[in-house]
Amino acid sequence: MEPANLVIVIGPPAVGKMTVGRALARLCGMGLFHNHASIEPFLEVFEYGSASFRRLSSGMRSRVFEEAATTGRSLVFTYVWAFDSPSDREAIDAWSKIFEDVGGKVFFVELRATQQTRLARNRTAERLRAKPSKLDVERSDRYVRVVDEQHVLSSNGDFPYPDRHLVVQTEDLTPLEAARRIRDHFGLPSAPPRVERLGVEDADRLRTLRLRALQEAPDAFASTYEETARRPPESWRTALADLATFFAVIDGEDVGMVRGAPSSDCADDAFLLSMWVAPEARGTGMGESLVTAVVDWARDAGFSRVVLEVGDHNAQAIALYERMGFEPTGRTGRSDDVQRRCGARCGAMAHVRTLAALSIRIAR
């Protein structure tokens, strides 16, 4: 078993620690333990800062670190380190020792951004979902300003472990760009290409990739880019709750998607929907991996068949499905949505797309 490593992402409130940390964790195949995961569970029971709260929060952090270190699970941890606080330094050293005692390495990433930028980030949907204690944004804004005034939150060139320290200005970088800079600087391993199932917290990822798919292959889907772009934010979370959604990820970037859904007509059938692979990822095997993810999901859910529809003009997709064991059923359909859309936009290419239905029967 390889020793577990720990990357501690530090910086003032709302600088982007959790967002960059999540991108780094996905890029390198690590777990994300953002600091509020050890804060929010206890706030409805004990007052913030009380002895009971501190004991529970501190104990949770130590227990998670111990479990990760002993099981070889590398972590990204986020923390507001007040450099003027001796207790913060003591805590950092104690957490680092847990990993160092099993042969792991500890790296420090210091994120920076102006207070104006951080106040704007303080109200993002991702932040508020993960940190309910920040829902009172005015109060949270005051906290950002007060903490800036009362504590030293930047190392200012005097970091205690300079050989394991990287400063990243986040204002001109996407989270993935920042994560790649961190990975490359410390020589962290990259996670292999993979397929992962999304949760309701991934609504922004779903919206972004779905819109990209509709732009790149508008005639492959019944929905249009314009219709989809107007959907309210909550609808994306609902879709993730209702449909099994899988993404292909290469080098930390989402490059493909597929969804599975129960059939409303036949209790034995599941549908494979919304299949798309980015051009740069085609031919890498990610299409096969996405199909496999839905087939496995359907089998585990007790369905007998996976059914899909594919445009009869889409020879590449048909070949993929046949390689994956799908066979034509002989049933054809007509997509009125595609006809309506192409008639309005596709000019000389306007015609009705006949859809060939394909299915695969799964052995129980």
Secondary structure as GFF3:
##gff-version 3
##sequence-region A 1 364
A	DSSP	beta_strand	6	10	.	.	.	ID=ss1
A	DSSP	alpha_helix	17	28	.	.	.	ID=ss2
A	DSSP	beta_strand	31	33	.	.	.	ID=ss3
A	DSSP	three_ten_helix	35	38	.	.	.	ID=ss4
A	DSSP	three_ten_helix	40	42	.	.	.	ID=ss5
A	DSSP	alpha_helix	51	71	.	.	.	ID=ss6
A	DSSP	beta_strand	75	79	.	.	.	ID=ss7
A	DSSP	alpha_helix	86	100	.	.	.	ID=ss8
A	DSSP	beta_strand	106	112	.	.	.	ID=ss9
A	DSSP	alpha_helix	115	121	.	.	.	ID=ss10
A	DSSP	alpha_helix	125	130	.	.	.	ID=ss11
A	DSSP	three_ten_helix	132	134	.	.	.	ID=ss12
A	DSSP	alpha_helix	137	150	.	.	.	ID=ss13
A	DSSP	three_ten_helix	162	164	.	.	.	ID=ss14
A	DSSP	beta_strand	165	169	.	.	.	ID=ss15
A	DSSP	alpha_helix	175	186	.	.	.	ID=ss16
A	DSSP	beta_strand	194	197	.	.	.	ID=ss17
A	DSSP	three_ten_helix	200	202	.	.	.	ID=ss18
A	DSSP	alpha_helix	203	216	.	.	.	ID=ss19
A	DSSP	three_ten_helix	218	220	.	.	.	ID=ss20
A	DSSP	alpha_helix	225	229	.	.	.	ID=ss21
A	DSSP	alpha_helix	233	242	.	.	.	ID=ss22
A	DSSP	beta_strand	244	250	.	.	.	ID=ss23
A	DSSP	beta_strand	253	262	.	.	.	ID=ss24
A	DSSP	beta_strand	269	277	.	.	.	ID=ss25
A	DSSP	three_ten_helix	279	281	.	.	.	ID=ss26
A	DSSP	alpha_helix	286	301	.	.	.	ID=ss27
A	DSSP	beta_strand	305	311	.	.	.	ID=ss28
A	DSSP	alpha_helix	315	323	.	.	.	ID=ss29
A	DSSP	beta_strand	327	334	.	.	.	ID=ss30
A	DSSP	alpha_helix	336	345	.	.	.	ID=ss31
A	DSSP	three_ten_helix	347	349	.	.	.	ID=ss32
A	DSSP	beta_strand	354	361	.	.	.	ID=ss33
###
